[in-house]
Amino acid sequence: ATVASGGAENVVSGGSASDTVLQSGATQTVYTGGSATDTTANSGSTLNLEVGGTLSGTTTLTQADLNLLGSGTYSIAGLTVSGGKITLWGVK
């Protein structure tokens, strides 16, 4: 699925998303218990991962932001970063 500019995709506990492409200005949030497989975050987009959520398959960031939310262990597979930034929030 493609999430267009200004759009948001929320993957809640027990939910899943696959083959997601985030366009500039789009956001995907993977909450505790949710899972996203094969995610591409393009320039200007935002990917949020809450502790207990999972990014599996491949996760590709190209001039995009990855926010890690909460204190704990993150599950991220196959991460490729080409620019952008990764930020830890709520870590004590």
C-alpha positions in Angstrom: 0.0 0.0 0.0 1.1 3.5 -0.6 0.5 6.2 2.0 0.2 9.6 0.2 1.4 13.0 1.5 -0.5 14.0 4.6 -1.8 10.5 5.1 -1.2 8.3 8.1 -1.3 4.5 8.6 -1.6 3.2 12.2 -0.7 -0.5 12.8 -2.3 -1.4 16.2 -1.8 -4.4 18.4 -2.6 -7.6 16.5 -2.5 -5.7 13.2 -0.1 -5.9 10.3 1.0 -4.0 7.3 3.1 -5.2 4.4 4.8 -3.7 1.3 4.1 -0.1 2.5 5.6 2.9 0.7 5.5 6.2 2.5 5.5 9.3 0.3 6.8 12.7 1.4 4.7 14.0 4.3 3.2 10.6 5.1 3.4 8.8 8.5 3.3 5.2 9.6 3.1 4.3 13.3 3.6 0.8 14.5 2.2 0.4 18.0 3.0 -2.3 20.6 1.9 -5.6 19.3 1.7 -4.4 15.7 3.9 -5.5 12.8 5.0 -3.9 9.5 6.9 -6.0 6.9 8.9 -4.5 4.0 8.5 -0.8 4.6 9.9 2.0 2.4 10.0 5.5 3.9 10.8 8.0 1.2 12.2 11.5 1.6 10.2 13.7 4.0 8.2 10.8 5.5 8.1 9.6 9.1 8.1 6.1 10.5 7.3 5.7 14.2 8.0 2.5 16.1 6.7 2.0 19.6 8.4 -0.4 22.0 6.9 -3.9 21.4 6.1 -3.2 17.8 8.0 -5.0 15.0 9.6 -3.9 11.7 10.4 -7.1 9.8 11.5 -8.1 6.3 13.3 -5.0 5.0 13.0 -1.4 6.3 14.4 1.3 4.0 14.8 4.9 5.0 15.8 7.4 2.3 16.0 10.9 3.8 13.2 9.9 6.2 12.8 10.0 9.9 12.5 7.0 12.2 11.2 7.7 15.7 11.7 5.0 18.4 9.1 5.6 21.0 9.4 4.5 24.7 12.0 2.7 26.8 12.7 -0.9 26.0 13.7 -3.2 23.2 13.0 -2.5 19.5 12.6 -5.2 16.9 13.9 -3.9 13.5 15.1 -6.3 10.7 16.9 -5.4 7.5 17.3 -1.7 8.2 18.9 0.4 5.4 19.4 4.1 6.0 20.3 6.6 3.4 20.1 10.0 5.1 17.4 11.2 7.4 17.6 10.6 11.2 16.8 8.1 13.9 15.5 9.5 17.2 15.0 7.8 20.5 12.1 9.2 22.6 11.2 8.5 26.2 14.4 6.6 27.0 15.3 7.0 30.7 
